[in-house]
Amino acid sequence: MRVVAFGYMTWGRRTIEALLDARHEVALIVTHPDSDNAYEKIFNESVAELAADHGIPLLVRDRADDDEVRTAIADARADVMVVSNWRTWLAPEVFSLPRLGTLNVHDALLPAYAGFAPLNWALINDEPEVGVTAHMMNAEFDAGDVVLQRSTPITDDDTIVDLFDRTLAMFGPITVDALELIAQGRTSWTPQDRRAASYFHRRTEEENRIDWTWPPRDVFNLVRAQVDPYPNAYCYRGAERVRITAASLTPDAIGGTPGRIVIRRGTGVVIVAGADARRGRNPGVLVERVRTDDGRDLDATEFFTTMGGYLTSHPTSRPTC
């Protein structure tokens, strides 16, 4: 089929590569300009370079609401439009231009986790699985009828990078398979249950702050949802920021006050967590690796040379021991 592709970063590039590999004719590519946003610099394989390599006409826009974009799409006379990791709203007068409509590919099991950073949010929220949804675009963000959906389970050994790799591998195949169904003349798809819908905003440094009153598993999930190359989860020892790059849960209960630095275990250090930690029913968080603001990567016992004191969510001038 003849396709107009909207795409950005690695997700967008891999989707367009799959279209080309499947011998679809990509008549026009629209992408965003490079960004200074920390999250948008992580997996930023260039869509613009892909367009140049294949001699495909390219438009670069923050938003696709100007006459030039609409004219270019109309002139492309595409059968369908494919959208992958486009970061701003597309108006109906844009996504309705191709005769068969617009297919959006999103790395979440919609209707849950519409919006931004769905894998990070899902891992933080202890979801049992993540996945990718190919759906027909409508006027509401990530809310159109589902064409195809594929999932992968989350285990305790997974980090955000594992989930990224597995879901990214789904983007190309699910797009090509969905287009095959559309090409067959299918028009009846599965409506999303809007009662189960959720929308999440972009993540910033604030969302990576550790709150030691959270349940220990929530802290563990936050750490593994923000491993490299993502901005790491962090807290403070006194006025010093500490990024936690690896952690696990203890097999036994660790009681006391949230944030207390308790005991060494191997090269790790156990921290008390949970608002109800005084009852001694929660596991502790075993901090295994840390990073300082000057870029040193250390085993936890190299950084925490004495036990006692507290880790906090915000800097404090109080002594830590």
C-alpha positions, -999 to 999 in steps of 0.1 A, spaced: 0 0 0 10 36 -4 17 50 31 23 84 48 44 78 79 45 99 110 73 88 133 99 99 158 129 84 177 137 46 176 101 35 177 92 56 146 123 45 127 118 8 133 82 11 123 91 28 90 119 4 84 93 -25 87 70 -8 62 99 -5 37 110 -41 43 74 -52 36 75 -34 3 50 -7 12 55 25 -7 63 52 18 54 84 0 60 110 28 76 110 63 68 135 90 90 136 121 98 159 150 129 180 153 156 168 177 148 176 214 168 184 245 143 165 266 163 139 286 138 111 278 137 120 241 175 117 238 177 81 250 165 60 221 167 86 193 175 67 161 170 93 134 138 91 113 151 121 93 183 102 83 162 72 73 141 94 50 173 108 35 188 74 30 158 63 10 151 95 -8 117 99 8 102 134 11 104 147 47 87 173 68 100 182 103 75 196 127 67 200 164 30 200 154 13 189 122 -14 215 121 -3 238 93 -14 240 57 19 227 42 16 194 61 -21 189 51 -13 197 15 17 173 15 -4 145 29 -32 151 4 -8 153 -25 8 120 -14 -25 102 -22 -18 76 4 -40 46 11 -33 48 48 -12 68 73 9 51 100 18 69 132 45 57 156 57 77 186 43 110 173 43 133 204 16 159 197 -21 158 188 -31 151 153 -64 168 142 -91 148 124 -86 169 93 -51 155 92 -55 118 102 -87 114 80 -69 124 48 -58 89 36 -87 69 22 -83 41 47 -76 62 77 -47 63 101 -32 34 121 -14 44 154 10 21 171 15 26 208 36 7 233 9 -1 258 -21 -24 262 -47 2 255 -70 15 268 -47 16 299 -15 37 297 -24 61 269 0 90 267 37 91 276 63 67 290 38 38 293 65 11 299 80 30 328 47 37 344 35 1 339 66 -13 355 64 12 384 28 2 389 37 -35 391 16 -45 361 18 -82 351 24 -75 315 31 -48 289 26 -47 252 19 -29 219 -15 -18 204 -22 -10 168 -54 10 166 -72 32 142 -69 68 151 -98 89 162 -102 124 177 -93 113 213 -57 106 222 -48 68 219 -85 59 220 -94 45 186 -106 10 178 -80 -18 183 -68 -36 152 -42 -58 169 -27 -61 204 3 -82 216 17 -86 251 47 -98 270 48 -107 307 69 -88 333 91 -108 357 110 -97 387 142 -100 367 131 -75 341 142 -39 339 128 -11 317 155 -20 291 142 -56 288 107 -43 283 118 -18 258 137 -44 238 108 -68 238 81 -43 229 102 -25 203 106 -59 185 68 -59 182 64 -25 165 74 -35 130 55 -69 129 23 -56 144 22 -27 120 28 -48 89 2 -74 101 -24 -47 109 -19 -31 74 -25 -66 59 -59 -67 77 -67 -32 65 -57 -41 29 -80 -71 30 -109 -47 35 -115 -52 72 -132 -22 88 -147 -38 119 -124 -35 149 -125 -38 187 -137 -7 205 -117 3 235 -135 0 269 -132 36 280 -141 27 315 -107 10 317 -88 39 302 -59 58 318 -37 86 306 -2 93 318 19 125 315 56 128 305 81 118 332 105 143 347 131 143 374 103 147 400 88 114 391 122 96 397 124 108 434 122 79 459 97 81 487 108 56 514 73 55 528 62 37 496 59 0 499 92 -17 494 81 -33 461 71 1 448 106 14 455 122 -17 438 99 -11 408 109 25 405 146 17 405 143 -9 378 120 13 358 147 40 357 179 20 351 204 33 325 201 48 300 170 64 316 175 90 343 179 71 375 157 69 406 173 90 434 171 101 470 193 120 494 218 113 522 219 146 539 224 172 512 240 147 488 219 132 460 223 95 455 211 77 424 202 41 429 210 21 398 204 -15 411 183 -28 439 163 -59 450 140 -69 479 152 -88 509 137 -123 515 130 -114 552 111 -86 569 131 -55 579 113 -33 605 119 3 616 116 38 602 113 44 565 146 54 549 168 40 577 202 26 566 202 -7 585 227 -34 576 252 -46 550 244 -76 529 272 -87 506 281 -55 486 246 -41 492 230 -21 520 195 -27 533 171 3 536 138 3 555 107 11 534 70 14 538 47 36 558 39 7 581 76 -5 584 74 -2 622 53 -33 622 82 -54 608 61 -71 581 78 -56 550 109 -67 532 137 -42 530 151 -27 499 186 -40 492 204 -12 475 231 -28 454 247 -1 432 247 37 434 259 66 413 270 100 427 263 133 410 300 135 400 295 103 380 311 76 403 295 42 401 299 23 433 288 -8 452 265 4 479 290 -6 507 316 16 490 293 45 494 276 37 527 307 31 548 288 33 581 253 21 590 227 42 606 212 75 595 185 80 569 179 84 532 153 111 524 133 122 494 146 158 496 180 172 507 184 179 544 211 194 565 205 170 593 234 146 602 228 112 586 244 92 615 
